[in-house]
């Protein structure tokens, strides 16, 4: 179940990304960003990283998806 703490982490990640990067301008760009974040998530899983590292990567995947929705839809 999604709780306030999870949502706060996602919003904080979006805020950080918005400060560092420009708005997503196309679905191709969005795909590249989401796949890059997903690859980092998958890499952490394959390398048996700590659960907190995997969780952080997953939050970045979710944040990239939300930013795509905000910017393009």
Secondary structure, 3 states (H helix, E strand, C coil): CCCHHHHHHHHHHHHHHHHHCCCCCCHHHHHHHHHHHHHHHHHHHHCCCCHHHHHHHHHHHHHHHHHHHHHHC
